[in-house]
Amino acid sequence: MICPHCNKDTNKRPARAVVRGRRIQAARRAAKLTQMELSSLVGISQSTLSRVEGGRAGMISVDHLRAIADACGVAFDDLSA
């Protein structure tokens, strides 16, 4: 779908967001956490985490990304690239 205001394809997701989302999802699964469990530990909603993992969220704060890394037992750099 094309945005009538900016003429951008709204279905396209930035590649960086998609890659970050996949890394977060892989880390969460490796830590054997559900989206609900991880979102509760991090302090975001499950729906926000779902959008982040799917590459559909805009930006996620550095603090939340660090909290996700800590909760999943991975290095921050592994998720932030």
BAFI-3210 file (N, C-alpha, C; in Angstrom, 3 decimals, decimal comma, padded with zeros to 6 digits):
// residues 81
n [1|2|3|4|5|6|7|8|9|10|11|12|13|14|15|16|17|18|19|20|21|22|23|24|25|26|27|28|29|30|31|32|33|34|35|36|37|38|39|40|41|42|43|44|45|46|47|48|49|50|51|52|53|54|55|56|57|58|59|60|61|62|63|64|65|66|67|68|69|70|71|72|73|74|75|76|77|78|79|80|81]
n.u [000,841|000,524|001,476|-000,565|000,423|003,231|004,056|005,369|006,012|004,133|004,154|006,679|009,369|012,000|015,169|017,032|015,435|014,004|016,025|017,022|014,727|014,463|016,763|016,229|013,977|015,106|016,929|015,167|013,718|015,800|016,348|014,189|011,820|008,540|006,778|005,145|006,303|008,900|008,281|007,088|009,257|010,855|009,337|007,611|004,760|003,209|002,280|003,830|006,374|005,904|005,535|008,084|009,685|008,701|009,651|008,104|007,862|008,710|011,163|013,058|013,802|017,137|017,498|015,425|016,250|018,673|017,668|016,243|018,353|019,752|017,779|017,554|020,032|022,104|024,645|024,475|025,387|024,912|022,269|021,877|022,913]
n.v [-001,167|002,217|005,128|007,946|010,401|010,523|008,975|006,548|003,039|001,381|-001,206|-002,188|-003,116|-001,786|-003,166|-003,465|-003,438|-005,789|-007,745|-007,288|-007,910|-010,655|-011,620|-010,989|-012,588|-015,148|-015,193|-015,009|-017,400|-019,252|-018,811|-019,939|-018,517|-017,143|-014,769|-013,261|-013,677|-012,571|-009,929|-009,041|-009,145|-007,185|-004,900|-004,011|-004,157|-007,249|-007,152|-005,115|-006,310|-008,404|-006,974|-005,851|-008,169|-009,017|-007,109|-004,928|-002,788|000,587|002,133|000,721|001,309|001,843|001,117|-000,769|-002,671|-003,466|-004,587|-006,733|-008,235|-008,845|-010,339|-012,518|-013,567|-012,902|-011,102|-007,562|-006,456|-008,529|-008,287|-005,685|-004,991]
n.w [000,000|-000,800|000,825|001,060|001,772|001,749|-000,356|000,007|000,112|002,311|003,120|003,070|005,121|007,044|006,406|008,491|010,785|010,455|010,545|013,138|014,598|014,036|015,269|017,943|018,370|017,997|020,122|022,280|022,013|022,315|024,952|026,005|026,513|026,514|024,456|026,116|028,648|028,282|027,532|029,857|031,647|030,551|030,425|028,444|026,242|025,195|022,604|021,494|021,605|019,844|017,449|017,224|016,942|014,516|012,828|012,464|014,141|014,845|016,206|018,853|022,194|023,431|026,070|026,432|024,574|025,716|028,068|027,007|025,919|028,298|029,701|028,026|028,126|026,366|024,532|024,279|021,879|020,117|019,498|018,662|016,197]
ca.u [000,000|001,286|001,009|-000,965|001,114|004,664|004,254|006,239|005,353|003,990|004,320|008,105|009,948|013,445|015,919|017,668|014,399|013,677|017,155|017,025|013,587|014,781|017,764|015,541|013,137|015,986|017,454|014,060|013,435|016,933|016,217|012,958|010,864|007,443|006,715|004,525|007,295|009,958|007,743|006,887|010,577|011,452|008,496|006,877|003,605|003,445|002,032|005,019|007,426|005,537|005,840|009,550|010,195|008,278|010,233|007,044|007,918|009,668|012,395|012,972|014,805|018,369|017,257|014,631|017,087|019,599|016,890|015,965|019,610|020,002|016,784|017,798|021,381|022,976|025,325|023,742|025,852|024,320|020,918|021,802|023,495]
ca.v [000,000|003,455|006,185|009,098|011,603|010,546|008,110|005,415|001,745|001,138|-002,638|-002,477|-002,943|-001,566|-004,419|-003,513|-003,791|-007,198|-008,528|-007,145|-008,673|-012,091|-011,908|-010,955|-013,783|-016,306|-015,133|-015,328|-018,842|-019,974|-018,654|-020,646|-017,551|-016,757|-013,317|-012,685|-013,688|-011,604|-008,566|-008,716|-008,888|-005,995|-003,745|-003,582|-005,027|-008,409|-006,744|-004,372|-007,295|-009,102|-006,081|-005,745|-009,427|-009,098|-006,013|-003,965|-001,659|001,607|002,052|000,213|002,067|001,148|000,512|-001,990|-003,647|-003,999|-005,441|-007,971|-008,981|-009,365|-011,366|-013,693|-014,055|-012,690|-009,809|-006,469|-006,316|-009,575|-007,863|-004,298|-004,761]
ca.w [000,000|-000,906|001,718|000,255|002,207|001,419|-001,519|000,322|000,257|003,744|003,389|003,184|006,447|006,939|006,548|009,806|011,761|010,256|011,046|014,599|015,099|013,957|016,307|019,232|018,445|018,175|021,489|023,186|021,912|022,907|026,404|026,351|027,036|025,635|024,264|027,306|029,726|027,996|027,573|031,268|032,225|029,945|030,678|027,255|026,018|024,330|021,217|021,050|021,356|018,614|016,323|017,138|016,373|013,120|012,060|012,176|015,075|014,428|016,979|020,215|022,947|023,798|027,387|026,248|023,874|026,724|028,962|026,267|025,877|029,648|030,029|027,181|028,372|025,213|024,523|023,664|020,484|019,306|019,097|018,218|014,861]
c.u [000,895|000,658|000,641|-000,209|002,562|005,022|005,223|005,398|005,303|004,126|005,781|008,573|011,436|014,199|016,539|016,665|014,039|014,780|017,199|015,895|013,848|015,800|017,128|014,692|013,989|016,542|016,376|013,763|014,554|016,884|014,950|011,950|009,747|007,507|006,139|005,523|008,367|009,436|007,511|008,218|011,160|010,633|007,860|005,696|003,988|003,243|003,206|006,148|007,143|005,856|007,348|010,121|009,836|008,833|009,228|007,027|008,945|010,989|012,101|014,097|016,020|018,186|016,455|015,449|018,104|018,877|016,545|017,214|019,909|019,061|017,025|019,196|022,302|023,613|024,462|024,103|025,256|022,933|020,897|022,295|022,457]
c.v [001,241|004,512|007,410|010,378|011,669|009,676|006,960|004,157|001,399|-000,338|-003,033|-002,216|-002,708|-002,862|-004,552|-003,939|-005,267|-008,085|-008,475|-007,968|-010,168|-012,488|-011,936|-012,210|-015,032|-016,348|-015,512|-016,822|-019,671|-019,909|-019,336|-019,729|-017,330|-015,247|-012,649|-012,609|-012,618|-010,172|-008,116|-008,380|-007,551|-004,729|-003,146|-004,527|-006,188|-008,019|-005,935|-005,329|-008,055|-008,258|-005,931|-006,996|-009,567|-007,991|-004,932|-002,778|-000,663|001,414|001,439|000,907|001,196|000,453|-000,775|-003,074|-004,276|-004,954|-006,772|-008,840|-009,614|-010,513|-012,655|-014,272|-013,953|-011,311|-008,777|-006,344|-007,378|-009,169|-006,515|-004,032|-004,429]
c.w [000,000|-000,003|000,881|000,607|001,739|000,220|-001,258|000,448|001,733|004,097|003,533|004,603|006,273|007,231|007,935|010,880|011,663|010,831|012,571|015,208|015,094|015,023|017,689|019,405|018,690|019,599|022,497|023,181|022,530|024,431|026,928|027,055|026,021|025,437|025,510|028,457|029,508|028,078|029,012|031,950|031,774|030,214|029,437|027,079|025,102|022,875|020,656|020,731|020,070|017,385|016,131|016,479|014,905|012,246|011,730|013,131|014,565|015,150|018,335|020,985|023,272|025,143|027,275|025,545|024,832|027,674|028,292|026,230|027,231|029,983|029,245|027,368|027,171|025,315|023,788|022,181|019,563|018,775|018,401|016,813|013,812]
res [m|i|c|p|h|c|n|k|d|t|n|k|r|p|a|r|a|v|v|r|g|r|r|i|q|a|a|r|r|a|a|k|l|t|q|m|e|l|s|s|l|v|g|i|s|q|s|t|l|s|r|v|e|g|g|r|a|g|m|i|s|v|d|h|l|r|a|i|a|d|a|c|g|v|a|f|d|d|l|s|a]
***
